[in-house]
Amino acid sequence: MCLVSPHIGPIEPPTHQDRSLLFSAVPLDAPNQDIRYLFCMKTTYGRMVFGAAAILYGVIALMWHDADTWQNLQHIWSLPFGTIAGGFLMTAQMAGGVGVQFPRTERLASVVLCVVYLCFSLACIPDVIAASNIYERYGGSFFLFLSLLWGAIALYADTQANAARVVLFGRLARLGLGVCAISFMVGQALLLRETAHLVPKWIPPNQTFWAILTTVAFGLAALATLSNRQARLAMRLMTLMLALFGLMVWIPRLIGHPTAHFSWSECALTFLVTGAAWVVAELKCF
């Protein structure tokens, strides 16, 4: 690592250890503006969850070439060489999931995931246009995959040494995640009965209570994230809520019905969104 004057040239990105040492040594009013990138510490657990879920989703999609697993992404199959393209995207997603676990490959891997999740988001547009159901009419699946794109962008921001780019990509990820949280709220509100049915019956007081509470929670998280008022706390709480969805809703369903491909797909996607929200929340500059 080297810290140089802006008159000499660009600075090299620090290692995680260098960032930790310099973070405690440099005053907040340091004259060199590029020092701001020191506040963008490396993501840890969020990156691990995001990458692991990306690998899981890629694996099951390649294993089970069916609509229950691919869901809206099955539209990729209708494209010229769609089967090959879909397999390539899933393989790239798995490679990106592995790559983000290592600092040396994190930047390239984050770019790969950005491309993959942008393609996945675009693949959902036909269902939005067709308004095949009330959930898709308001872009439910589109915003779900778009939230993964913001997670990948947050990882890319984490690799930047330039202060302006750190702030730009970090802010973009925060605002994008906030918009997606609005979609999550709308989706649950429109399908409140179906959402309540997913809540385990043993959780007091009742299923409808938790469906309403989590819907309101998504709305409050969206408001805080978009306004940047307690945004980090809001994103962390949303991350916790999403993780509980996976642990308390989908994992028990997998245990009870391990051959249900749709449950595997929903479980992987839930933890992907959890990882995306976690990664954005871990950024120090947004």
C-alpha positions as CSV (number, residue, x, y, z in Angstrom):
1,M,0.0,0.0,0.0
2,C,1.2,3.5,-0.6
3,L,-0.4,6.9,0.3
4,V,0.9,9.7,-1.9
5,S,0.0,13.2,-2.7
6,P,-2.7,13.8,-5.3
7,H,0.0,15.6,-7.3
8,I,2.0,12.3,-7.8
9,G,-0.8,10.0,-9.0
10,P,-3.5,7.7,-8.0
11,I,-3.3,5.7,-4.8
12,E,-3.2,2.0,-4.7
13,P,-6.1,0.3,-2.9
14,P,-5.2,-0.8,0.6
15,T,-5.5,-4.2,2.1
16,H,-8.0,-4.9,4.8
17,Q,-5.3,-4.7,7.5
18,D,-4.0,-1.4,6.1
19,R,-7.5,0.0,6.1
20,S,-8.0,-0.9,9.7
21,L,-4.8,0.7,10.8
22,L,-5.2,3.8,8.8
23,F,-8.8,4.2,9.8
24,S,-7.7,4.8,13.4
25,A,-4.7,6.9,12.5
26,V,-6.2,9.5,10.1
27,P,-8.3,12.4,11.4
28,L,-11.7,12.9,9.9
29,D,-10.8,16.3,8.6
30,A,-7.7,15.0,6.7
31,P,-7.0,17.4,3.8
32,N,-6.6,14.7,1.2
33,Q,-10.1,13.9,0.0
34,D,-9.1,10.5,-1.3
35,I,-8.6,9.5,2.3
36,R,-12.4,9.0,2.5
37,Y,-12.1,5.7,0.9
38,L,-10.5,4.4,4.1
39,F,-14.0,4.5,5.7
40,C,-15.3,1.9,3.3
41,M,-14.0,-1.1,5.1
42,K,-14.1,-4.6,3.5
43,T,-17.4,-6.4,3.9
44,T,-17.2,-9.7,5.7
45,Y,-20.2,-11.8,6.6
46,G,-22.5,-10.2,4.1
47,R,-20.2,-11.0,1.3
48,M,-19.9,-14.6,2.5
49,V,-23.7,-15.1,2.6
50,F,-24.1,-13.3,-0.8
51,G,-21.5,-15.4,-2.4
52,A,-22.6,-18.7,-0.9
53,A,-26.2,-18.1,-1.9
54,A,-25.1,-17.3,-5.4
55,I,-23.3,-20.6,-5.6
56,L,-26.3,-22.5,-4.3
57,Y,-28.7,-20.9,-6.7
58,G,-26.4,-21.6,-9.6
59,V,-26.0,-25.2,-8.6
60,I,-29.7,-26.0,-8.2
61,A,-30.5,-24.2,-11.5
62,L,-28.0,-26.3,-13.4
63,M,-29.2,-29.4,-11.7
64,W,-33.0,-28.8,-12.2
65,H,-33.8,-27.3,-15.5
66,D,-37.5,-26.6,-14.7
67,A,-39.9,-23.7,-14.1
68,D,-40.1,-24.3,-10.4
69,T,-36.4,-23.7,-10.0
70,W,-35.8,-21.0,-12.6
71,Q,-39.1,-19.3,-12.1
72,N,-39.2,-16.0,-14.2
73,L,-35.7,-16.7,-15.6
74,Q,-37.2,-19.4,-17.7
75,H,-37.8,-16.7,-20.3
76,I,-34.1,-16.9,-21.1
77,W,-34.8,-20.3,-22.6
78,S,-36.9,-18.8,-25.4
79,L,-34.0,-16.7,-26.6
80,P,-31.8,-17.9,-29.4
81,F,-29.4,-20.3,-27.8
82,G,-31.3,-19.6,-24.6
83,T,-30.5,-22.9,-22.9
84,I,-26.8,-22.3,-23.5
85,A,-27.1,-18.6,-22.4
86,G,-28.9,-19.6,-19.2
87,G,-26.4,-22.2,-18.3
88,F,-23.6,-19.7,-19.0
89,L,-25.2,-17.1,-16.7
90,M,-25.7,-19.6,-13.9
91,T,-22.1,-20.8,-14.2
92,A,-20.9,-17.2,-14.2
93,Q,-23.0,-16.6,-11.1
94,M,-21.4,-19.5,-9.3
95,A,-17.9,-18.3,-10.4
96,G,-18.8,-14.8,-9.1
97,G,-20.0,-16.3,-5.8
98,V,-16.7,-18.0,-5.3
99,G,-14.7,-14.9,-6.5
100,V,-16.2,-12.4,-4.1
101,Q,-14.9,-14.5,-1.2
102,F,-11.3,-13.5,-2.0
103,P,-9.9,-10.0,-2.0
104,R,-7.8,-10.5,-5.1
105,T,-10.7,-11.6,-7.2
106,E,-13.5,-9.6,-5.5
107,R,-13.5,-6.7,-8.1
108,L,-13.7,-8.9,-11.1
109,A,-16.2,-11.2,-9.5
110,S,-18.5,-8.3,-8.5
111,V,-18.5,-7.1,-12.1
112,V,-19.4,-10.6,-13.2
113,L,-22.3,-10.6,-10.7
114,C,-23.4,-7.2,-11.8
115,V,-23.7,-8.4,-15.4
116,V,-25.5,-11.6,-14.4
117,Y,-28.1,-9.9,-12.2
118,L,-28.7,-7.2,-14.7
119,C,-29.5,-10.0,-17.2
120,F,-31.7,-11.7,-14.7
121,S,-33.6,-8.5,-14.0
122,L,-34.2,-7.9,-17.7
123,A,-35.5,-11.5,-18.1
124,C,-38.3,-10.6,-15.7
125,I,-39.6,-7.6,-17.8
126,P,-41.9,-9.8,-20.1
127,D,-43.9,-10.8,-17.0
128,V,-44.2,-7.2,-15.9
129,I,-45.4,-6.2,-19.4
130,A,-47.8,-9.1,-19.6
131,A,-49.0,-8.5,-16.0
132,S,-49.5,-12.3,-15.7
133,N,-50.5,-11.9,-12.0
134,I,-50.9,-9.1,-9.5
135,Y,-47.4,-9.7,-8.1
136,E,-45.7,-9.3,-11.5
137,R,-47.9,-6.4,-12.5
138,Y,-46.0,-4.3,-10.0
139,G,-42.6,-5.8,-10.9
140,G,-42.2,-8.2,-8.0
141,S,-39.6,-10.5,-9.5
142,F,-37.9,-7.7,-11.4
143,F,-37.2,-5.8,-8.2
144,L,-36.2,-9.0,-6.5
145,F,-33.4,-9.7,-8.9
146,L,-32.6,-5.9,-9.1
147,S,-31.9,-6.0,-5.4
148,L,-29.2,-8.5,-6.2
149,L,-27.7,-6.1,-8.7
150,W,-27.4,-3.5,-5.9
151,G,-25.6,-6.0,-3.7
152,A,-23.1,-6.7,-6.5
153,I,-22.6,-2.9,-7.0
154,A,-22.0,-2.5,-3.3
155,L,-19.3,-5.2,-3.5
156,Y,-17.8,-3.3,-6.5
157,A,-17.8,-0.1,-4.5
158,D,-16.0,-1.9,-1.8
159,T,-13.0,-2.5,-4.1
160,Q,-12.7,1.2,-5.2
161,A,-9.8,3.4,-4.1
162,N,-11.2,6.6,-5.7
163,A,-13.3,8.5,-3.1
164,A,-15.7,9.8,-5.7
165,R,-16.4,6.4,-7.1
166,V,-16.8,4.9,-3.6
167,V,-19.5,7.5,-2.7
168,L,-21.2,7.2,-6.1
169,F,-21.5,3.4,-6.2
170,G,-22.3,3.3,-2.5
171,R,-25.1,5.8,-2.8
172,L,-26.4,4.1,-5.9
173,A,-26.6,0.8,-4.0
174,R,-28.4,2.3,-1.0
175,L,-31.0,4.1,-3.1
176,G,-31.5,1.1,-5.3
177,L,-32.0,-1.2,-2.3
178,G,-34.5,1.4,-0.9
179,V,-36.6,1.3,-4.1
180,C,-36.6,-2.5,-4.0
181,A,-37.7,-2.5,-0.4
182,I,-40.8,-0.5,-1.6
183,S,-41.5,-3.3,-4.0
184,F,-41.1,-5.9,-1.3
185,M,-43.7,-4.0,0.8
186,V,-46.1,-3.7,-2.1
187,G,-45.7,-7.4,-3.0
188,Q,-46.6,-8.5,0.5
189,A,-49.5,-6.0,0.8
190,L,-51.0,-7.3,-2.4
191,L,-50.6,-10.9,-1.4
192,L,-51.2,-10.5,2.3
193,R,-53.1,-13.7,2.7
194,E,-50.5,-15.7,0.8
195,T,-47.7,-14.1,2.9
196,A,-49.5,-14.9,6.1
197,H,-49.8,-18.6,5.0
198,L,-46.0,-18.8,4.9
199,V,-45.6,-17.8,8.5
200,P,-45.2,-20.8,10.8
201,K,-48.4,-21.3,12.8
202,W,-46.6,-21.9,16.1
203,I,-45.4,-18.3,16.2
204,P,-47.7,-16.2,18.4
205,P,-49.9,-14.3,18.2
206,N,-51.0,-15.3,14.6
207,Q,-49.9,-15.5,11.0
208,T,-51.7,-12.4,9.9
209,F,-50.1,-10.2,12.6
210,W,-46.6,-11.1,11.3
211,A,-47.5,-10.7,7.7
212,I,-48.7,-7.1,8.4
213,L,-45.8,-6.3,10.7
214,T,-43.2,-7.4,8.1
215,T,-45.0,-5.5,5.4
216,V,-44.9,-2.3,7.5
217,A,-41.2,-3.1,8.3
218,F,-40.3,-3.2,4.6
219,G,-42.0,0.2,4.2
220,L,-40.2,1.8,7.1
221,A,-36.9,0.3,5.9
222,A,-37.5,1.8,2.5
223,L,-38.3,5.2,3.9
224,A,-35.2,5.2,6.1
225,T,-32.9,3.9,3.4
226,L,-34.1,6.4,0.7
227,S,-33.9,9.4,3.1
228,N,-30.6,8.2,4.6
229,R,-32.0,8.7,8.1
230,Q,-30.8,5.8,10.2
231,A,-30.3,4.0,6.9
232,R,-27.6,1.6,8.2
233,L,-29.8,0.5,11.1
234,A,-32.8,0.1,8.8
235,M,-30.8,-2.0,6.3
236,R,-29.4,-4.2,9.1
237,L,-32.8,-4.8,10.6
238,M,-34.1,-5.6,7.1
239,T,-31.2,-8.0,6.7
240,L,-32.1,-9.7,10.0
241,M,-35.8,-10.0,8.9
242,L,-34.9,-11.5,5.6
243,A,-32.5,-14.0,7.2
244,L,-35.3,-15.0,9.6
245,F,-37.5,-15.6,6.6
246,G,-35.0,-18.0,5.2
247,L,-34.4,-19.7,8.6
248,M,-37.9,-20.0,9.8
249,V,-39.9,-20.3,6.6
250,W,-37.9,-21.9,3.8
251,I,-35.4,-24.2,5.6
252,P,-38.2,-26.0,7.5
253,R,-40.0,-26.5,4.2
254,L,-36.9,-27.9,2.7
255,I,-36.5,-30.3,5.6
256,G,-40.2,-31.4,5.3
257,H,-40.2,-31.6,1.5
258,P,-36.6,-31.9,0.3
259,T,-37.7,-32.7,-3.3
260,A,-39.7,-29.5,-3.8
261,H,-37.6,-27.5,-6.3
262,F,-39.6,-24.3,-5.8
263,S,-38.7,-24.3,-2.1
264,W,-35.0,-24.7,-2.9
265,S,-35.2,-21.9,-5.4
266,E,-37.1,-19.6,-2.9
267,C,-34.6,-20.4,-0.1
268,A,-31.6,-19.6,-2.3
269,L,-33.2,-16.4,-3.5
270,T,-34.1,-15.3,0.0
271,F,-30.6,-15.7,1.2
272,L,-29.3,-13.9,-1.9
273,V,-31.5,-10.9,-1.1
274,T,-30.3,-11.2,2.6
275,G,-26.7,-11.1,1.5
276,A,-27.3,-8.2,-0.9
277,A,-29.0,-6.1,1.9
278,W,-26.2,-7.1,4.3
279,V,-23.4,-6.1,1.8
280,V,-25.0,-2.7,1.3
281,A,-25.5,-2.2,5.0
282,E,-21.8,-2.9,5.6
283,L,-20.6,-0.1,3.4
284,K,-19.3,2.9,5.3
285,C,-19.9,5.4,2.5
286,F,-23.3,5.9,1.0
